[in-house]
Amino acid sequence: MKTIEGPLAVLRQCKENNLKIKVITRHETGIRGTLTGYIVAFDRLWNIAMKNVTESWIRKKSRKTPPAGNVNSKFL
């Protein structure tokens, strides 16, 4: 693990120094949520095991399409 270079070296330092990290999860159109906690383990595929995690997520907004035309004219 001491020979890790690049961005994974930052994860190694956070694990060794027991630093709290924030992981941002995404979906196809933006941010889905965040996880904040301490790293227990990770691998080169960016799989991360964490402890004492606080999760916050954003509920997807539902979009309702308004009806086409003037709806009230049918009832007059």
C-alpha positions as CSV (number, residue, x, y, z in Angstrom):
1,M,0.0,0.0,0.0
2,K,2.9,2.4,0.5
3,T,3.7,2.4,-3.3
4,I,0.3,3.8,-4.3
5,E,0.6,7.0,-6.4
6,G,-1.9,9.5,-7.7
7,P,-5.4,10.1,-6.4
8,L,-5.5,6.7,-4.5
9,A,-2.6,8.0,-2.4
10,V,-4.9,10.7,-1.0
11,L,-7.3,7.9,0.1
12,R,-4.5,6.0,1.7
13,Q,-3.5,9.1,3.6
14,C,-7.0,9.7,4.8
15,K,-7.3,6.1,6.0
16,E,-3.9,6.2,7.8
17,N,-4.6,9.6,9.5
18,N,-8.2,8.7,10.3
19,L,-9.6,11.7,8.5
20,K,-13.3,12.2,7.7
21,I,-14.1,12.3,4.0
22,K,-17.1,13.3,2.0
23,V,-18.1,11.1,-1.0
24,I,-20.5,12.6,-3.6
25,T,-22.7,10.2,-5.5
26,R,-24.2,11.1,-8.9
27,H,-26.9,10.0,-11.3
28,E,-27.3,10.8,-14.9
29,T,-28.5,14.4,-14.5
30,G,-26.6,15.6,-11.3
31,I,-25.8,15.0,-7.7
32,R,-27.8,12.2,-6.0
33,G,-26.5,12.5,-2.4
34,T,-23.4,12.6,-0.1
35,L,-21.8,10.2,2.4
36,T,-19.6,11.5,5.2
37,G,-17.5,9.2,7.3
38,Y,-14.1,7.5,7.8
39,I,-12.4,5.1,5.4
40,V,-11.9,1.5,6.5
41,A,-10.8,0.0,3.2
42,F,-10.6,0.7,-0.5
43,D,-9.3,-0.9,-3.7
44,R,-8.0,0.3,-7.1
45,L,-11.5,0.1,-8.5
46,W,-12.6,2.9,-6.1
47,N,-14.8,0.6,-4.0
48,I,-14.7,2.2,-0.5
49,A,-15.8,0.7,2.8
50,M,-16.6,3.4,5.4
51,K,-17.6,3.6,9.1
52,N,-19.6,6.1,11.1
53,V,-21.3,7.2,7.9
54,T,-23.9,10.0,7.7
55,E,-25.9,9.8,4.4
56,S,-27.9,12.6,2.9
57,W,-29.7,12.3,-0.4
58,I,-31.9,14.4,-2.6
59,R,-35.3,13.2,-3.5
60,K,-35.9,13.3,-7.2
61,K,-38.4,16.0,-8.2
62,S,-41.4,14.7,-10.1
63,R,-42.3,16.7,-13.1
64,K,-45.9,16.8,-14.2
65,T,-46.6,18.0,-17.7
66,P,-49.5,20.5,-17.9
67,P,-52.3,19.5,-20.2
68,A,-52.2,20.9,-23.7
69,G,-54.7,23.6,-24.7
70,N,-57.3,25.3,-22.6
71,V,-58.9,22.7,-20.3
72,N,-61.6,25.0,-18.9
73,S,-63.2,25.6,-22.3
74,K,-64.7,22.1,-22.4
75,F,-66.8,22.8,-19.3
76,L,-68.3,26.1,-20.5
